[in-house]
Amino acid sequence: MNNLENQVCDVLRGTLGLGKMPLSADSPLLGALPQLDSMAVLALLTALEEYFGIAILDDEISARHFATVGTLTAFVQSKRP
């Protein structure tokens, strides 16, 4: 797991209250984690923006970005300068 992926996992754990739940690039998110409901998605987006200093526009948000930890990490990477 790379550093960015570790950071995304830390934000996920902290925002969703997952404790030390093991996460990897292949870990499914949307539909697999009951904690990741629509309100939690908003909180997670805000947390990612603050942590990484990125801006996520409403029209950029897609369920495909929340399929796995890996797809979420790739999305965050695409938003970084």
N, C-alpha and C positions, 0 to 999 in steps of 0.2 A: 504494500500500500504506500503510495507516495504522500508527501507532506500535505499537499492540497486536499487529497482525499481524507487524510487524518483530520484536518481542520474542519472539513465539511461534516465528518462523523461527529466531531466534538460539538459543533453547532446543532446538529440533529439531536444528539443525546441531551444537550442542555435545554433546548427549546421544547422538546417533546417529553422530557422527564424520563428518559430511557435508562438512566443510571449507567451501568457499565456494560449494557447489552452489546454483544459482539456484532460488529458491522463490517462488511467487506464490499468491494465494488459490485458484487453480484447480489447483495442483499436487496430484496424487493421492498419498496416503500408504499406507494399509493395502492390501497386495497389489501395490503398485507399487515400494516401497522394500524391497529384500531385508534391509536393516538393521533394519527395523521388524518384528521377530518378537515373540513373546509376552513374552519377558524384556525386550526393549527398550521395549515398551508400559509395563510396570511402572516401568522406570527413567524413562521420559518423564513418566509421571504424577507420580512423586515430584519430578522436576525442576520441573515446572509448579507443583506445590504450593509448593515452596520459593521459586521465583522470584517468583511472584505472591502468595504469602501466602494461598492458598486451600486449602480442604479438599475432596477428592473422595471421596465415599462409594462403596463397592463397587457398590451397586445403581444408581449413576448412570453407570457405565461402559458404553458401547455402541459397537459397531463404526462406527455412523453418525457418531460424533464424530471418527473417524479417517479419514474418506473423503477429505478434502482439507485443505489448510492453512486454508482458509476455514471449514470446519465445525469444525475444532479451535479456531480463534480464537473462533468464536461460542460454543463450549462454555466456553472460558476466560472470556469476557466474561460469560456467564450466572452464573458462580461468583463474580465479583467483587462487592464491596459497592457 
